[in-house]
Amino acid sequence: MSVKEILQALEQLTPEECQQVRQALERRLGCIATDSSEAACKQRLLALGLLGEIKQPLKTPLPGDRTPIRVSGKPLSQMIIEERR
């Protein structure tokens, strides 16, 4: 079964079945739900080869004003979609 087929099958699961799948994946990957250490989970995924590297979070905010601006016309996302067609 391919990854694509598995992902399609997941769409048809009930919430309870999704929870069972999640628990099975956590056991398989070594990230047990009782382990609250995100760093330990990432280390395990790195050891398994599922992560290429563990990036450290930014300690300082990005420079510049990050306030959204108002623009007129179509939303940018819609313009990008139209250009790609």
C-alpha positions in Angstrom: 0.0 0.0 0.0 1.5 3.4 -1.0 1.6 6.4 1.3 -1.0 8.1 -1.0 -3.4 5.2 -0.5 -2.9 5.3 3.2 -3.6 9.0 3.4 -6.7 8.5 1.3 -7.9 5.7 3.6 -7.3 8.0 6.6 -9.9 10.4 5.2 -12.6 7.8 5.7 -11.8 6.9 9.3 -14.0 7.9 12.3 -12.5 10.1 15.0 -12.0 7.1 17.2 -10.3 5.1 14.5 -8.0 8.2 13.8 -7.1 8.2 17.5 -6.2 4.5 17.3 -4.0 5.1 14.3 -2.3 8.0 16.0 -1.5 5.9 19.1 -0.1 3.1 16.9 2.1 5.7 15.1 3.3 7.1 18.3 4.3 3.7 19.6 6.0 2.9 16.3 8.0 6.1 16.3 8.8 6.0 20.0 6.9 9.2 20.8 4.6 7.8 23.4 1.7 10.1 24.3 2.8 10.1 28.0 6.2 11.6 26.9 5.6 15.3 27.1 9.1 16.2 26.0 8.9 17.5 22.4 12.7 17.6 22.3 12.9 13.9 23.1 10.3 13.1 20.4 12.3 15.1 17.8 15.5 13.3 18.8 13.8 10.0 18.3 12.5 11.0 14.9 16.0 12.3 14.0 17.5 8.9 15.1 15.0 7.1 12.9 15.9 9.2 9.9 12.5 10.8 9.7 13.9 14.3 10.4 17.0 15.6 8.7 17.8 18.1 11.4 16.3 19.7 14.4 16.1 23.5 14.0 16.2 25.7 17.1 13.5 28.3 17.5 14.3 31.9 16.8 15.3 33.7 20.0 14.6 37.2 18.7 11.7 38.4 16.6 12.3 39.1 13.0 13.2 42.7 12.3 10.7 45.1 10.7 7.1 45.9 11.1 5.0 42.8 10.7 1.6 44.6 10.7 -0.7 43.5 7.8 -1.5 46.1 5.3 -4.8 46.7 3.4 -4.7 46.3 -0.3 -7.4 46.9 -2.9 -8.5 44.4 -5.6 -8.4 40.6 -5.6 -6.7 38.7 -2.7 -3.1 37.9 -3.5 -3.7 34.2 -3.1 -6.4 34.4 -5.8 -4.0 36.3 -8.1 -1.3 33.7 -7.7 -3.7 30.9 -8.5 -4.9 32.6 -11.6 -1.4 33.3 -12.8 -0.5 29.6 -12.4 -3.3 28.4 -14.7 
